[in-house]
């Protein structure tokens, strides 16, 4: 659970970096997902029973949205590429916790 919490926290920080670098205009989804990932990090760390399942669903939805809008981005996409990697790690970790739990 701690690893999943840390990955969620890193993902929230990365979303915050996007907003900090490129502004809030046009970056409302990263703001929303940043807050959602922060709340999920706290919930998973505190041992919320459905935390892994909600994390799996939210991260899947977020990565699909990012993939669909990736070509439309008007700025450097390095952070988004890192979010794909961290998101994949979150999916693997959450799926593992669901399978063993």
C-alpha positions as CSV (number, residue, x, y, z in Angstrom):
1,X,0.0,0.0,0.0
2,X,2.8,2.4,0.8
3,X,4.3,2.0,-2.7
4,X,1.0,2.7,-4.3
5,X,0.5,5.7,-2.1
6,X,3.9,7.1,-3.1
7,X,3.2,6.5,-6.8
8,X,-0.1,8.3,-6.5
9,X,1.6,11.2,-4.7
10,X,4.3,11.4,-7.4
11,X,1.5,11.5,-10.1
12,X,-0.3,14.3,-8.2
13,X,2.9,16.3,-8.1
14,X,3.5,15.7,-11.8
15,X,0.0,17.0,-12.6
16,X,0.8,20.0,-10.4
17,X,4.0,20.6,-12.4
18,X,2.0,20.7,-15.6
19,X,-0.3,23.4,-14.1
20,X,2.6,25.3,-12.7
21,X,4.6,25.3,-15.9
22,X,1.8,25.9,-18.4
23,X,-0.9,27.7,-16.3
24,X,-4.4,26.7,-15.5
25,X,-5.9,27.9,-18.7
26,X,-6.4,24.8,-20.9
27,X,-5.1,22.5,-18.1
28,X,-8.3,22.0,-16.0
29,X,-8.1,18.1,-16.3
30,X,-4.6,18.0,-14.8
31,X,-5.8,20.1,-11.9
32,X,-8.7,17.8,-11.3
33,X,-6.6,14.7,-11.6
34,X,-4.0,16.2,-9.3
35,X,-6.5,16.6,-6.6
36,X,-8.0,13.2,-7.2
37,X,-4.6,11.5,-7.0
38,X,-3.8,13.4,-3.8
39,X,-7.0,12.2,-2.2
40,X,-6.4,8.7,-3.4
41,X,-2.8,8.7,-2.0
42,X,-4.2,9.6,1.4
43,X,-7.0,7.0,1.2
44,X,-4.7,4.2,0.1
45,X,-2.1,5.1,2.7
46,X,-4.8,5.0,5.4
47,X,-5.9,1.6,4.2
48,X,-9.2,2.4,2.6
49,X,-10.6,-1.0,1.6
50,X,-11.7,0.1,-1.9
51,X,-8.6,2.3,-2.5
52,X,-6.9,0.0,-5.0
53,X,-10.1,-0.6,-7.0
54,X,-10.9,3.2,-7.2
55,X,-7.2,3.9,-8.1
56,X,-7.3,1.3,-10.9
57,X,-10.5,2.8,-12.4
58,X,-9.4,6.5,-12.1
59,X,-5.9,5.8,-13.4
60,X,-7.3,3.8,-16.4
61,X,-9.7,6.6,-17.2
62,X,-6.9,9.3,-16.8
63,X,-4.5,7.4,-19.0
64,X,-7.1,6.9,-21.7
65,X,-8.0,10.6,-21.7
66,X,-4.3,11.6,-21.8
67,X,-3.7,9.2,-24.7
68,X,-6.6,10.5,-26.7
69,X,-5.6,14.2,-26.2
70,X,-1.8,13.7,-26.4
71,X,-1.5,14.9,-30.0
72,X,-3.5,18.0,-29.3
73,X,-1.1,19.3,-26.6
74,X,0.5,22.6,-27.6
75,X,3.5,22.4,-25.3
76,X,6.4,20.1,-24.5
77,X,5.1,16.7,-23.6
78,X,8.0,15.4,-21.4
79,X,5.9,15.5,-18.2
80,X,3.0,13.7,-19.9
81,X,5.3,10.9,-21.0
82,X,6.5,10.5,-17.4
83,X,2.9,10.5,-16.3
84,X,2.3,7.5,-18.7
85,X,5.2,5.6,-17.1
86,X,4.0,6.4,-13.5
87,X,0.4,5.6,-14.5
88,X,1.5,2.3,-15.8
89,X,3.3,1.5,-12.5
90,X,0.2,2.6,-10.6
91,X,-2.0,0.2,-12.7
92,X,0.4,-2.7,-12.1
93,X,0.7,-2.0,-8.4
94,X,-3.1,-1.5,-7.9
95,X,-3.9,-4.7,-9.9
96,X,-1.4,-6.6,-7.8
97,X,-2.9,-5.4,-4.6
98,X,-6.4,-6.4,-5.8
99,X,-5.2,-9.8,-6.8
100,X,-3.5,-10.6,-3.5
101,X,-6.1,-8.9,-1.3
